């Protein structure tokens, strides 16, 4: 097309080309002034009209050529979703995911070949899914209903530790919420999570907004694999995982807007490499539970400024037949913004 610039070229696309369509691809190479776009109703808008669902109250998501796990953060009781699938297997795979995560009583409507003479609509509970002969051109409308023990991901930062697969190397829930607040994610930003452990910080960073990206750096191959599994389970399968340790593993990575150092910060050169890579105006947050790492943070604070915070959490627990406070290991947090 670029070779024919200046001569009329027609591109035919179904639906709305600027809603998960070819328009987004073209606009990256061709200015809007060079195009005349005549959109048609999208599959989402047609499906919503068939069901009588106000589209502004519906969550729409494209799973066409994308991981099915992306739907997980949207699974909340009472929510309505319309999902564009890849092929005839999509509805069954979506039903299986709903059952596996405790949403088997959700109502699933498969709408096929919308707008054609062969248009068809069939409804079934996810747990009872038995539809066959599904057309590859389909969208699924979901009315979410949660069963006991359903995996519902709250919107607030600081998700329960038990939701994550971990071996004890995890930033605890209360500390994680304060850490994410200190990292202050903004639209489209990239986070480096150095010493990722379970990946909880990078995962919750990405859950804050679909535009956010994260790279988890973890030296243990076992933990790196666990980070990837957690990312899929939380619906952010695009979280990138780099196996290695700072500073060597940081080389060649895209510049971050924010960095969290949860492990490995006391290794020689790790903090210097992280701060050098950070974009101007970026934020670095480092947590210390050991005396060695705390000494590093105190030294950096003395040299560079920033803010130091001491976080101490206690949780009630049994003391014989009564209850008392059991302290969690205190955390020293340093936050620094690059000038």
C-alpha positions in Angstrom: 0.0 0.0 0.0 2.8 2.4 0.9 4.2 1.9 -2.6 0.9 3.1 -4.1 0.8 6.2 -2.0 -0.9 9.0 -3.9 -3.2 6.7 -5.9 -6.6 5.5 -4.8 -6.5 2.3 -2.8 -9.5 0.5 -1.2 -9.3 -1.7 1.9 -12.3 -3.8 2.7 -12.8 -4.7 6.4 -15.8 -6.0 8.3 -17.2 -4.0 11.2 -15.5 -1.0 12.7 -11.9 -1.0 11.5 -10.8 1.2 14.5 -12.1 -1.2 17.1 -9.7 -4.2 17.2 -9.5 -3.9 13.4 -7.2 -3.2 10.5 -7.6 0.6 11.0 -5.2 0.6 14.0 -2.6 -1.1 11.8 -3.0 1.3 8.9 -2.9 4.4 11.2 0.5 3.5 12.4 1.9 4.0 8.9 -0.6 6.3 7.2 -1.9 9.7 8.4 -5.6 10.2 9.1 -5.7 13.0 6.5 -4.8 10.4 3.8 -7.7 8.1 4.7 -11.4 8.2 4.3 -12.9 5.7 6.7 -16.5 4.5 6.4 -17.1 2.3 9.5 -19.8 -0.3 9.9 -21.3 -1.4 13.2 -18.9 -3.6 15.1 -19.7 -7.1 16.2 -19.9 -5.7 19.8 -22.5 -3.2 18.9 -24.6 -5.7 16.9 -24.4 -8.2 19.7 -25.4 -5.7 22.3 -28.4 -4.6 20.2 -29.5 -8.2 19.7 -29.4 -8.8 23.5 -30.9 -5.4 24.4 -27.8 -4.5 26.5 -26.8 -0.8 26.8 -23.3 -0.9 25.4 -22.0 1.6 27.8 -22.7 -0.8 30.6 -21.0 -3.8 29.0 -17.3 -4.7 29.1 -16.0 -5.6 25.6 -12.9 -7.6 25.0 -11.2 -9.1 22.0 -9.8 -12.6 22.4 -9.2 -13.0 18.7 -5.6 -14.2 18.5 -5.0 -13.2 22.1 -4.7 -15.3 25.3 -8.0 -16.4 26.8 -6.6 -15.4 30.2 -7.2 -11.8 29.5 -10.8 -12.2 30.5 -9.9 -13.2 34.1 -9.8 -9.7 35.7 -13.3 -9.0 34.3 -15.0 -11.9 36.0 -17.1 -10.2 38.7 -20.6 -11.2 39.7 -23.3 -9.3 37.9 -21.0 -8.1 35.1 -21.9 -8.4 31.5 -19.1 -9.0 28.9 -19.1 -9.4 25.2 -16.0 -11.2 23.9 -14.8 -11.6 20.3 -13.3 -15.1 19.9 -10.8 -16.6 17.5 -12.7 -19.5 16.1 -15.3 -22.2 16.7 -13.4 -23.5 19.7 -13.5 -20.2 21.5 -16.9 -20.5 23.2 -16.1 -24.0 24.6 -12.7 -22.9 25.9 -14.3 -19.8 27.5 -16.9 -22.0 29.2 -14.2 -24.3 30.5 -12.3 -21.3 32.0 -15.4 -20.0 33.7 -16.0 -23.4 35.2 -12.4 -23.8 36.4 -12.5 -20.4 38.1 -15.8 -20.9 39.9 -18.1 -19.1 37.5 -19.8 -22.2 36.1 -23.3 -20.8 36.6 -22.6 -17.9 34.3 -24.9 -17.6 31.3 -23.1 -17.8 28.0 -24.8 -16.7 24.8 -23.0 -17.6 21.5 -24.0 -15.2 18.6 -22.8 -16.5 15.2 -22.4 -14.9 11.8 -24.0 -11.6 13.0 -25.8 -9.7 10.2 -25.9 -12.6 7.8 -28.8 -14.8 6.7 -27.3 -17.6 8.8 -27.2 -15.6 12.0 -27.9 -17.7 15.0 -28.0 -17.2 18.8 -27.8 -20.0 21.4 -27.7 -19.7 25.3 -26.3 -22.1 27.8 -24.8 -22.1 31.3 -21.0 -22.4 31.2 -21.2 -25.6 33.4 -23.6 -27.2 30.9 -21.9 -26.2 27.8 -22.7 -28.7 25.0 -23.0 -26.6 21.9 -21.7 -28.1 18.6 -21.4 -27.0 15.0 -20.4 -23.5 16.1 -19.5 -21.1 13.3 -15.9 -19.7 13.5 -17.4 -16.2 13.2 -18.8 -15.7 16.6 -18.9 -13.6 19.7 -19.8 -14.7 23.2 -21.9 -12.7 25.6 -21.4 -13.5 29.3 -23.6 -12.8 32.3 -21.3 -13.5 35.2 -22.5 -15.5 38.2 -20.0 -16.5 40.9 -20.2 -19.8 42.8 -18.7 -20.5 46.2 -14.9 -20.1 46.1 -14.9 -18.3 42.7 -11.7 -16.5 41.9 -12.8 -12.9 42.0 -9.9 -10.4 41.6 -10.7 -7.2 43.6 -10.0 -3.8 42.0 -8.0 -2.5 44.9 -4.2 -2.9 45.3 -2.9 -5.3 47.9 -4.6 -8.6 46.8 -4.6 -11.5 49.3 -1.3 -13.3 49.4 -3.0 -16.7 49.0 -4.3 -15.7 45.6 -0.7 -16.0 44.4 1.4 -19.1 43.9 4.5 -18.5 46.0 7.2 -20.1 48.1 7.2 -17.4 50.8 9.1 -14.9 48.6 6.3 -12.4 48.1 5.8 -8.8 49.0 3.1 -9.1 51.7 -0.4 -7.7 51.0 -0.2 -4.5 53.1 3.4 -3.7 52.0 2.4 -4.4 48.4 -0.4 -1.9 48.5 1.9 0.8 49.9 4.6 -0.1 47.4 2.2 0.3 44.4 1.1 3.6 45.8 4.7 4.7 46.0 5.3 3.5 42.4 2.4 5.7 41.3 1.6 4.0 37.9 0.5 6.3 35.0 -0.9 5.6 31.6 1.3 3.5 29.3 4.2 3.2 31.6 6.7 0.3 31.9 7.8 -1.1 35.3 10.9 -3.2 36.0 10.3 -5.6 38.9 13.8 -6.5 40.0 14.0 -9.7 42.2 10.4 -10.4 41.3 9.9 -13.5 43.5 6.3 -14.4 42.8 5.7 -11.5 40.5 3.1 -9.9 42.7 4.2 -6.3 42.2 4.5 -6.5 38.4 1.1 -8.3 38.2 -0.7 -5.7 40.3 1.0 -2.9 38.4 -0.5 -4.3 35.2 -3.9 -4.9 36.7 -4.1 -1.2 37.5 -4.7 -0.3 33.9 -4.6 -2.2 30.5 -2.1 0.3 29.1 0.6 -0.6 31.7 3.5 -3.0 31.0 6.0 -4.8 33.3 9.2 -6.8 33.1 9.9 -9.2 35.9 13.6 -9.9 36.5 14.2 -13.1 38.6 17.4 -15.1 38.9 15.7 -18.4 40.0 14.4 -20.4 37.1 11.8 -22.0 39.3 10.5 -18.6 40.5 10.6 -17.2 37.0 8.3 -20.0 35.8 6.1 -19.3 38.8 5.9 -15.6 37.9 4.7 -16.6 34.4 2.0 -18.9 35.8 0.8 -16.2 38.2 0.7 -13.7 35.4 -1.6 -16.0 33.4 -3.8 -16.7 36.4 -4.3 -13.0 37.1 -5.2 -12.2 33.5 -1.9 -10.4 32.5 -0.2 -13.0 30.5 1.9 -10.4 28.6 4.0 -9.7 31.6 7.5 -10.3 30.4 9.8 -12.5 32.5 13.6 -12.2 32.2 15.6 -14.9 34.0 18.8 -13.5 35.5 20.0 -11.0 38.2 20.8 -7.3 38.2 22.9 -5.7 36.9 23.7 -8.1 34.0 20.0 -9.0 33.3 19.1 -5.4 32.8 21.2 -4.9 29.7 19.2 -4.3 26.6 15.9 -4.0 28.2 13.6 -1.1 27.2 13.9 2.0 29.4 11.6 1.9 32.4 9.3 4.6 33.8 9.4 3.0 37.2 11.5 0.4 39.0 10.8 -1.7 42.0 13.7 -3.4 43.8 12.4 -6.2 45.9 15.4 -8.5 45.9 19.1 -8.4 44.8 19.4 -4.7 45.5 22.5 -5.2 47.7 24.3 -7.0 44.9 27.3 -5.0 43.6 26.2 -2.6 40.8 22.5 -3.5 41.0 21.2 -0.2 42.3 23.5 2.0 40.2 22.5 0.1 37.0 18.8 0.5 37.9 19.0 4.2 38.5 21.1 4.8 35.4 18.4 3.1 33.3 15.5 4.9 34.8 13.9 7.6 32.6 14.0 11.2 33.8 11.1 11.8 36.1 10.8 8.1 36.8 10.3 6.6 40.2 12.4 4.0 42.0 11.0 2.2 45.0 13.2 -0.3 47.0 12.1 -2.3 50.0 14.5 -3.7 52.6 13.9 -6.4 55.2 17.6 -7.3 55.8 20.1 -5.1 57.6 22.4 -5.3 54.5 19.8 -4.0 52.1 18.7 -1.4 54.7 22.3 -0.1 54.8 22.3 0.3 51.0 19.0 2.3 51.2 20.3 4.5 54.0 23.5 5.2 51.9 21.5 6.0 48.7 19.2 8.3 50.7 22.2 10.2 52.1 23.7 10.6 48.6 20.6 11.2 46.5 17.7 12.3 48.7 14.2 10.9 48.2 12.1 9.7 51.0 12.5 6.9 53.6 9.5 5.2 55.2 9.5 2.5 57.9 6.6 0.1 57.6 5.7 -2.1 60.5 2.6 -4.4 60.4 1.2 -6.6 63.1 -1.6 -9.1 62.7 -3.8 -10.6 65.4 -3.1 -14.3 66.2 -3.8 -16.9 68.9 -1.8 -16.7 72.1 -2.9 -19.8 74.0 -6.6 -19.5 74.5 -6.5 -15.8 73.8 -5.3 -13.5 71.0 -2.4 -11.1 70.6 -0.5 -9.1 68.0 2.2 -10.9 66.0 4.5 -8.5 64.1 5.5 -9.1 60.5 9.1 -8.3 59.7 9.5 -4.5 59.4 10.2 -3.0 56.0 12.3 0.0 55.2 11.2 1.7 51.9 13.1 4.2 49.9 11.4 6.2 47.2 13.5 8.3 44.7 12.5 10.3 41.7 15.1 10.8 39.0 15.6 14.5 38.1 
